[in-house]
């Protein structure tokens, strides 16, 4: 997703797996939108 390694998985964050998934949430959507717009801009 373009995030730094350990962005939500670093042990110092003490997040559960569920909390990590929640933190990532919709983070992929902006990158997908940018990719689509670039493809459509032929």
N, C-alpha and C positions, 0 to 999 in steps of 0.2 A: 504494500500500500504506500510505499514511499516514506515510511516512518523509520526513525533511527532504531537500531537494534536495542531491545530492552525498554522501548517506549512505555509499554504497559505490562511487560513481563519481568522487569527487574525485581530481584528479591527484596530490595530495600523498600519497594512500594507496598509489599505485603498484601497484594490483591488476590482474591480467589479467582479461579478460572472464570466463574460467572461474572465477576466484577471486571475482569480483563475484557471479556466479550462485550460487556455493556460500555466500557470506556471506548472501545473501537467503534461500536455502534454503526453510525452512518458515515463514518470517516471515509469510506471508499466512494461514496456517492459524488462528491465534488470532482474527484479524479476521473470517474466514469463520464461525468458530464463534459469535462474538458476534452476527453478523448473523442467523444461523439461529436462535439462541436468542431474539433479539428478535422475529423473525417468528412463532415458535411461541408466544410469550407473549401471544397475542391477548387 
